[in-house]
């Protein structure tokens, strides 16, 4: 095992879509040259989307789309994205069958089988402040653009029950 389980920053140059979720790499350095690679990716035509309550320096410099979100509600949006992926069959079921445990229970929760509340983009809109159509469009774009990178910062997890965001 290793403490690091991610690709090097230079692999961002291979992405066609990069989502910066609560991540402000121009201000918070976690690996050398990350901002340089992101700028190179942007210049080569990679679409960069920023999901963050704040309009950060990274959003201003790198992103072609900013999706503001109410602080601490990131998990609701991610669950709504899972809803769209499941309902539109945009997930890799074969991978889930061979590499995960518990997806069926998660699916039941997301679809509302467990508690009678489907975790739709409209459900998430009321929590996150992100319009349902934005959530749906982002989900389809992320699920169908290959290769894509979703890079989560640690800020969204620094709230009550914030560990759910990282899960």
C-alpha positions as CSV (number, residue, x, y, z in Angstrom):
1,X,0.0,0.0,0.0
2,X,0.8,3.7,-0.3
3,X,-0.3,6.9,1.3
4,X,-0.9,8.2,-2.2
5,X,-3.5,6.5,-4.5
6,X,-3.8,9.2,-7.1
7,X,-2.2,9.9,-10.5
8,X,0.5,12.5,-10.8
9,X,-0.6,16.0,-11.7
10,X,0.9,15.7,-15.2
11,X,-1.9,13.1,-15.9
12,X,-4.4,16.0,-15.9
13,X,-3.1,16.8,-19.4
14,X,-4.9,13.6,-20.6
15,X,-8.3,14.7,-19.2
16,X,-11.0,16.0,-21.4
17,X,-13.0,17.2,-18.4
18,X,-11.7,18.3,-14.9
19,X,-14.0,18.9,-12.0
20,X,-12.5,20.9,-9.2
21,X,-14.8,20.2,-6.2
22,X,-14.1,22.4,-3.3
23,X,-10.5,22.5,-4.5
24,X,-8.5,25.7,-4.9
25,X,-5.1,24.6,-6.3
26,X,-3.8,28.1,-7.1
27,X,-3.9,28.9,-3.4
28,X,-3.4,25.5,-1.7
29,X,-0.4,23.6,-3.1
30,X,-0.6,19.8,-2.6
31,X,1.8,18.8,-5.4
32,X,4.3,20.8,-7.3
33,X,3.3,22.2,-10.7
34,X,-0.4,21.3,-10.3
35,X,-1.5,24.8,-11.3
36,X,0.8,24.7,-14.3
37,X,-0.6,21.4,-15.5
38,X,-4.1,22.7,-15.0
39,X,-3.3,25.8,-17.1
40,X,-1.7,23.6,-19.8
41,X,-4.9,21.4,-19.8
42,X,-7.1,24.4,-20.1
43,X,-5.0,25.8,-23.0
44,X,-5.2,22.5,-24.8
45,X,-9.1,22.6,-24.6
46,X,-9.9,20.6,-21.5
47,X,-13.1,21.9,-19.9
48,X,-12.7,22.7,-16.2
49,X,-15.6,23.1,-13.9
50,X,-15.4,24.4,-10.4
51,X,-17.9,23.5,-7.7
52,X,-17.3,25.7,-4.7
53,X,-19.3,28.2,-2.6
54,X,-16.6,30.8,-3.2
55,X,-15.5,32.3,-6.5
56,X,-11.9,31.4,-5.8
57,X,-8.7,32.4,-7.7
58,X,-8.7,28.9,-9.2
59,X,-12.2,29.3,-10.4
60,X,-11.5,32.7,-11.9
61,X,-8.3,31.5,-13.6
62,X,-9.0,28.0,-14.7
63,X,-12.8,27.2,-14.9
64,X,-15.1,27.7,-17.8
65,X,-18.0,27.0,-15.5
66,X,-18.6,27.8,-11.8
67,X,-21.2,26.0,-9.9
68,X,-21.8,27.7,-6.5
69,X,-23.1,25.4,-3.8
70,X,-24.3,26.0,-0.3
71,X,-21.5,25.1,2.1
72,X,-21.8,21.7,3.7
73,X,-24.3,20.3,1.1
74,X,-21.8,18.7,-1.3
75,X,-22.9,15.1,-0.3
76,X,-26.5,15.8,-1.3
77,X,-25.3,16.9,-4.8
78,X,-23.1,13.9,-5.2
79,X,-25.9,11.6,-4.2
80,X,-28.2,13.3,-6.7
81,X,-25.5,12.7,-9.3
82,X,-25.5,9.0,-8.4
83,X,-29.3,9.0,-8.9
84,X,-28.9,10.4,-12.4
85,X,-26.2,7.9,-13.2
86,X,-28.2,4.9,-11.9
87,X,-31.5,6.0,-13.5
88,X,-29.9,6.7,-16.9
89,X,-27.6,3.6,-16.7
90,X,-24.5,5.7,-16.9
91,X,-22.6,3.7,-14.2
92,X,-20.2,0.8,-14.8
93,X,-22.2,-2.1,-13.3
94,X,-19.6,-4.7,-14.2
95,X,-17.0,-2.7,-12.3
96,X,-19.3,-2.3,-9.3
97,X,-20.1,-6.0,-9.3
98,X,-16.4,-7.0,-9.2
99,X,-14.8,-4.2,-7.1
100,X,-17.3,-3.0,-4.5
101,X,-19.5,-4.3,-1.8
102,X,-22.8,-2.8,-0.8
103,X,-23.8,-1.1,-4.0
104,X,-27.3,-2.6,-4.0
105,X,-27.9,-1.0,-0.5
106,X,-26.6,2.3,-1.7
107,X,-28.7,2.1,-4.9
108,X,-31.8,1.4,-2.7
109,X,-31.0,4.5,-0.6
110,X,-30.4,6.7,-3.7
111,X,-33.6,5.6,-5.5
112,X,-35.7,6.0,-2.3
113,X,-36.5,2.3,-1.8
114,X,-35.1,2.5,1.7
115,X,-36.8,5.7,3.0
116,X,-39.3,6.6,0.3
117,X,-37.4,9.7,-0.7
118,X,-35.7,9.4,-4.2
119,X,-32.5,11.5,-4.1
120,X,-33.3,13.3,-7.4
121,X,-31.6,16.5,-8.6
122,X,-34.8,18.3,-7.6
123,X,-34.4,16.9,-4.1
124,X,-30.8,18.1,-4.0
125,X,-31.7,21.5,-5.4
126,X,-33.6,22.4,-2.3
127,X,-30.6,21.5,-0.2
128,X,-27.7,22.7,-2.2
129,X,-29.0,25.7,-4.1
130,X,-27.7,24.1,-7.3
131,X,-30.5,24.0,-10.0
132,X,-31.7,20.5,-10.8
133,X,-30.9,20.9,-14.5
134,X,-27.3,21.9,-13.7
135,X,-26.9,18.8,-11.6
136,X,-28.3,16.6,-14.4
137,X,-26.2,18.2,-17.1
138,X,-23.0,18.0,-15.0
139,X,-23.7,14.3,-14.2
140,X,-24.2,13.3,-17.9
141,X,-21.2,15.3,-18.9
142,X,-19.0,13.7,-16.2
143,X,-20.3,10.2,-16.8
144,X,-19.9,10.3,-20.6
145,X,-16.6,12.3,-21.1
146,X,-13.6,10.1,-21.1
147,X,-11.1,10.5,-19.6
148,X,-12.4,12.8,-16.9
149,X,-11.0,13.8,-13.5
150,X,-13.0,14.7,-10.4
151,X,-10.7,16.2,-7.8
152,X,-12.1,16.8,-4.4
153,X,-10.6,19.2,-2.0
154,X,-10.8,18.8,1.7
155,X,-12.9,21.9,2.4
156,X,-16.3,20.3,1.9
157,X,-15.4,17.6,4.4
158,X,-14.7,20.1,7.2
159,X,-18.2,20.3,8.3
160,X,-20.5,18.3,10.7
161,X,-20.7,14.8,9.2
162,X,-18.3,16.0,6.5
163,X,-16.8,12.5,6.1
164,X,-19.8,11.5,4.0
165,X,-18.5,13.9,1.3
166,X,-15.2,12.0,1.1
167,X,-16.9,8.6,1.0
